[in-house]
Amino acid sequence: MKARSFNPDYRSAVRATVSALALFLCLGSYGWAATVLDEDFEDDALGALNADWTISSAGRGKVSIVNTTDHGHVLQLQGSKTTGEFLIAIRAVSSSSTDLTTQVDIKPSTASSFIWTINGAGSSIGRRRIRLQQAPGSTALVANTVPSGDTTCGSLPANAWSTVTLTIDTVSGTFDVSINGAPTSCTSITAGIQPPFNSVNVMDASNQNWGGTVLFDNMSVETP
């Protein structure tokens, strides 16, 4: 009896289908990652922020898109050092995930200050947000939320870019902060924030002497 031939193209197609199914099942067991926000500002025109942002301010503070030699287009916060003057630039996001990671590149100028905030739900204003902030004249990056209060995470040097990553686990009620990929003292810090998450903010506070120029780039919010 003549042996039955087997089409090699058919065999390759079967093998590819099996591999794709295995990959699907493997990824499905871990869940799909979702990008909530991915903003590098390269497509943004120089000058005023686009309509995705909402600005709340009092005084002479400014926020705009500028061009740099090392990072291309970035967001520039120019805060006023006059007491009572403030500026908040708000970017809406939407996520009901219990786990969330937000990341941003930050370059503070000498003696400048800023607040970077992720906002969600909670029983009080302090529980609805986690702030990462740097006070005037300090290189310390401090995390602020309720109930843990202020926690010094690490150092952000002036006039240099640093990548700051905030990872939140609302099931355990904790968060971690890393700087340039390295863990900091802000590890498993207690927080009351809960989903849904609704915005990230760049802020110049109204406190005395807060202000100066700070650059931000590569803002992202992701869920597992």
C-alpha positions as a printed NumPy array, in Angstrom:
array([[  0.   ,   0.   ,   0.   ],
       [  1.293,   3.447,  -0.852],
       [  2.077,   5.625,   2.2  ],
       [ -0.275,   8.591,   2.68 ],
       [  1.438,  11.92 ,   2.211],
       [  1.081,  14.72 ,   4.83 ],
       [  1.019,  18.369,   3.788],
       [  3.857,  20.151,   5.655],
       [  2.012,  23.478,   5.402],
       [ -0.926,  21.927,   7.263],
       [  1.422,  20.612,   9.955],
       [  2.925,  24.122,  10.396],
       [ -0.535,  25.652,  10.641],
       [ -1.558,  23.17 ,  13.343],
       [  1.643,  23.836,  15.264],
       [  1.114,  27.607,  15.086],
       [ -2.487,  27.267,  16.252],
       [ -1.477,  25.13 ,  19.236],
       [  1.276,  27.608,  20.186],
       [ -1.121,  30.558,  19.959],
       [ -3.682,  28.739,  22.12 ],
       [ -1.047,  27.933,  24.748],
       [  0.067,  31.566,  24.835],
       [ -3.542,  32.723,  25.183],
       [ -4.179,  30.353,  28.094],
       [ -0.932,  31.39 ,  29.782],
       [ -1.667,  35.1  ,  29.484],
       [ -5.226,  34.555,  30.566],
       [ -4.076,  32.996,  33.816],
       [ -2.255,  36.213,  34.68 ],
       [ -4.755,  38.716,  33.296],
       [ -4.276,  41.369,  30.636],
       [ -2.223,  44.475,  31.347],
       [ -4.008,  47.72 ,  30.56 ],
       [ -2.531,  51.136,  29.824],
       [ -4.698,  53.837,  31.363],
       [ -2.409,  56.773,  30.512],
       [  0.712,  57.011,  28.342],
       [  1.824,  60.612,  27.804],
       [  5.248,  61.604,  26.465],
       [  4.11 ,  65.023,  25.091],
       [  5.944,  64.532,  21.783],
       [  2.732,  65.045,  19.804],
       [  1.738,  68.101,  21.852],
       [  2.276,  71.6  ,  20.468],
       [  4.598,  73.879,  22.402],
       [  2.813,  76.3  ,  24.701],
       [ -0.423,  75.8  ,  26.603],
       [ -1.484,  72.31 ,  27.681],
       [ -4.059,  70.643,  25.462],
       [ -7.719,  70.044,  26.275],
       [ -6.95 ,  66.788,  28.113],
       [ -5.773,  68.912,  31.036],
       [ -7.73 ,  71.075,  33.475],
       [ -5.948,  73.955,  35.206],
       [ -6.884,  75.396,  38.597],
       [ -4.751,  78.311,  39.768],
       [ -4.42 ,  81.548,  41.646],
       [ -1.488,  83.888,  41.068],
       [  1.414,  83.929,  38.631],
       [  2.24 ,  80.232,  38.318],
       [  2.41 ,  78.757,  34.809],
       [  2.356,  75.326,  33.207],
       [  3.193,  74.654,  29.563],
       [  4.79 ,  72.319,  27.038],
       [  8.412,  73.199,  26.257],
       [ 11.159,  71.634,  24.163],
       [ 14.337,  70.318,  25.792],
       [ 17.621,  69.037,  24.387],
       [ 17.591,  65.838,  26.465],
       [ 13.893,  64.792,  26.634],
       [ 12.158,  66.471,  23.708],
       [  8.745,  67.898,  24.575],
       [  8.009,  67.957,  28.318],
       [  5.591,  69.556,  30.743],
       [  7.106,  72.54 ,  32.556],
       [  5.716,  73.705,  35.89 ],
       [  6.776,  77.235,  36.857],
       [  5.47 ,  77.73 ,  40.357],
       [  5.089,  81.05 ,  42.147],
       [  6.939,  81.417,  45.464],
       [  4.391,  83.92 ,  46.749],
       [  2.384,  82.6  ,  49.697],
       [ -1.225,  81.854,  48.736],
       [ -0.528,  81.433,  45.015],
       [ -0.91 ,  77.922,  43.594],
       [ -1.4  ,  75.943,  40.409],
       [ -2.837,  72.47 ,  39.822],
       [ -2.745,  70.773,  36.406],
       [ -5.195,  67.859,  36.381],
       [ -5.203,  64.96 ,  33.89 ],
       [ -8.294,  62.746,  34.142],
       [ -7.865,  58.965,  34.109],
       [-10.317,  56.139,  34.726],
       [ -9.545,  52.781,  36.334],
       [-11.43 ,  50.508,  38.721],
       [ -8.478,  48.146,  39.126],
       [ -7.42 ,  47.242,  42.67 ],
       [ -3.762,  47.354,  41.555],
       [ -2.265,  50.346,  39.787],
       [  1.177,  51.643,  38.843],
       [  1.905,  55.228,  37.907],
       [  5.277,  56.447,  36.67 ],
       [  6.753,  59.829,  35.773],
       [ 10.138,  61.335,  34.916],
       [ 10.89 ,  64.422,  37.023],
       [ 13.645,  67.04 ,  36.766],
       [ 13.476,  69.657,  39.541],
       [ 15.6  ,  72.782,  39.318],
       [ 17.651,  73.978,  42.28 ],
       [ 15.487,  74.97 ,  45.303],
       [ 12.259,  74.177,  43.457],
       [  9.305,  72.198,  44.803],
       [  6.379,  70.186,  43.465],
       [  3.6  ,  67.746,  44.291],
       [  2.692,  64.772,  42.061],
       [ -0.64 ,  63.169,  42.991],
       [ -2.718,  60.128,  42.093],
       [ -6.386,  60.49 ,  43.079],
       [ -9.01 ,  57.847,  43.76 ],
       [-11.776,  57.055,  46.209],
       [-11.694,  57.079,  50.021],
       [-13.494,  58.142,  53.166],
       [-11.601,  61.465,  53.481],
       [ -9.595,  63.761,  51.225],
       [ -6.352,  62.406,  52.677],
       [ -7.412,  58.824,  51.951],
       [ -8.456,  59.674,  48.391],
       [ -4.942,  60.581,  47.25 ],
       [ -1.269,  59.708,  47.458],
       [  1.096,  62.634,  47.044],
       [  4.765,  62.448,  46.102],
       [  6.319,  65.787,  46.912],
       [  9.557,  67.675,  47.283],
       [  9.82 ,  70.738,  49.51 ],
       [ 11.873,  73.864,  48.668],
       [ 15.592,  73.472,  49.326],
       [ 15.34 ,  69.708,  49.836],
       [ 16.221,  66.768,  47.595],
       [ 14.03 ,  64.388,  49.616],
       [ 11.039,  62.807,  47.875],
       [  8.275,  62.452,  50.464],
       [  5.112,  60.368,  50.155],
       [  2.036,  61.763,  51.881],
       [ -1.291,  60.023,  52.446],
       [ -3.665,  58.897,  55.209],
       [ -3.237,  57.09 ,  57.536],
       [  0.566,  56.837,  57.177],
       [  1.282,  60.591,  56.989],
       [  4.665,  61.711,  55.619],
       [  7.27 ,  59.094,  54.654],
       [ 10.637,  60.046,  53.178],
       [ 11.252,  57.712,  50.246],
       [ 14.618,  58.759,  48.858],
       [ 16.424,  61.549,  47.027],
       [ 15.72 ,  63.35 ,  43.749],
       [ 18.773,  65.428,  42.82 ],
       [ 18.291,  68.878,  41.32 ],
       [ 18.88 ,  69.478,  37.606],
       [ 18.776,  65.766,  36.742],
       [ 16.073,  63.444,  35.46 ],
       [ 14.76 ,  60.765,  37.811],
       [ 12.11 ,  58.144,  37.084],
       [  9.653,  57.782,  39.946],
       [  7.321,  54.766,  40.111],
       [  4.385,  54.452,  42.512],
       [  2.754,  51.008,  42.817],
       [ -0.541,  50.725,  44.703],
       [ -2.223,  47.56 ,  46.037],
       [ -5.616,  48.546,  47.423],
       [ -6.417,  45.003,  48.575],
       [ -3.521,  45.007,  51.04 ],
       [ -3.903,  48.775,  51.516],
       [ -0.239,  49.513,  50.775],
       [  2.   ,  51.229,  48.222],
       [  5.649,  51.171,  47.15 ],
       [  7.825,  53.866,  45.575],
       [ 10.934,  53.263,  43.506],
       [ 13.393,  55.78 ,  42.055],
       [ 15.197,  54.874,  38.83 ],
       [ 14.05 ,  51.29 ,  39.302],
       [ 15.535,  50.929,  42.783],
       [ 13.376,  50.314,  45.896],
       [ 13.168,  53.119,  48.437],
       [ 12.21 ,  53.464,  52.091],
       [  8.621,  53.782,  50.87 ],
       [  7.895,  50.056,  50.784],
       [  4.586,  48.539,  51.967],
       [  3.425,  51.932,  53.264],
       [ -0.175,  51.961,  54.522],
       [ -2.697,  53.913,  52.424],
       [ -6.469,  54.273,  52.476],
       [ -6.903,  55.063,  48.777],
       [ -9.361,  52.859,  46.872],
       [-10.592,  52.55 ,  43.283],
       [-11.889,  53.986,  41.104],
       [ -8.841,  56.104,  40.289],
       [ -9.802,  59.313,  38.516],
       [ -6.852,  61.664,  37.922],
       [ -3.183,  62.524,  38.24 ],
       [ -2.113,  66.036,  39.232],
       [  0.967,  68.216,  38.928],
       [  0.863,  70.898,  41.602],
       [  2.614,  73.999,  42.886],
       [  1.384,  74.408,  46.466],
       [  0.394,  77.719,  48.053],
       [  2.818,  77.194,  50.965],
       [  5.439,  79.828,  51.679],
       [  8.473,  79.591,  49.352],
       [  7.025,  76.685,  47.347],
       [  7.543,  77.142,  43.613],
       [ 10.305,  77.206,  41.034],
       [ 10.702,  75.295,  37.778],
       [ 10.14 ,  71.542,  37.543],
       [  9.989,  69.422,  34.368],
       [  7.827,  66.301,  33.938],
       [  7.817,  63.708,  31.172],
       [  6.721,  60.171,  30.281],
       [  3.664,  60.053,  32.523],
       [  1.986,  56.66 ,  32.634],
       [ -0.724,  54.822,  34.547],
       [ -1.038,  51.063,  34.125],
       [ -2.918,  48.163,  35.68 ],
       [ -1.819,  44.492,  35.812]])
